[in-house]
Amino acid sequence: MAAIVVRHKVKDYATWKAGYDGHGPTRKAAGCQGTVVFRSADDPSEVVIVLEWDSVENAKQFAGSAELREKMEELGVTDRPDMYFLNEDDRTAQ
């Protein structure tokens, strides 16, 4: 299992979220296994997303695609996203 953690700001959260949800089938076709969306408690325009992927390679390919850049611009992402690509090392129940 791999993951991407993404942080960026959006112009209008409701507009962004509707478009993000609508883009789900495209993410799934690229290897995304599921997502969790968080909003900053201090800045509601700041969004952090954790996306699980089938592989880091597929995650990087999707994240670097022109299609994703265009979709982010269309949905009102207002700054350059911070992206962290992660490989699962260990999973334990707490």
N, C-alpha and C positions, 0 to 999 in steps of 0.2 A: 504494500500500500504506500502511496505517496500523497503529498498534499501541497497545496499552494495557500499561503496566507497573503491576502491582498488588503491594502489600506488605501483609500482615496476619499476625496470629498465629492459631493454631488450638489447640483444646483437645487433640485427639488426631489426629496426622498420618495414621495409617492409616485412620481413619474418614473424615477430610476427603478424603483422596486417592481413596478408593473412590467417594465421592459426587461429587467433582469429575470423575472419569473418566466416571461414569454420566450426568453433565450435558452431556457432549460433543455429542450430537446437537442439543440445544437451542442451544448456542453456534453450532454449524455452521449451523443454520437461520437464525440471526440475522446471519450474515456472517463468523463467525470462520473463519480459514483455517488455524489451527494454533496450538499453544501449547508453551511450554517452562516447566517447573516447577523452581524452585531452592529449596533449604533453606539457611538460615543455618548457617555453619560453627560459630558461637558459640551459637546458640539454635535447637535443632531444631523448636521450635514456630513459628518465624518462616518464612513462605513468601513467595517472590517469584515472580510469574508474568509471563511475557511472552506476550501474545496478539496474533497478527497478524490484521488485519481487512481487509475489502474497502473500508471507508470509515470515516473518523472519525465521521461522523454515525451510522452503524449501531453503532459501538463505544459512543458516548455513550448512545444509546438503550438498548442492552442493559445497560450499567453502571448506568443510572439506574432500571432497572425494579424494580417491587415484587417480581416473581418472583425476581430475583437476590438481593435483600435477604433474602427469606424462605429461599431455598436456603442462603445463607451462614450464617444463624442456625441452620438445621436441621443443617448440617454442622459446627457448633462454632467458627465464627470468633469470636474473643474480643475483638477491638478494631475500631475504625473503620479500614477499609482506606485506604491511601494509593493514589491512582490518578493516573497520568500518561498523557495522551493525546498521541500522537506521529504526525506525518506523516513518511513517508520522504523524505529530502532527497537522498541519494546512496548508492549501493551499489557498493562496490568489493571486489575480491578482494585478499586480502593475501598 
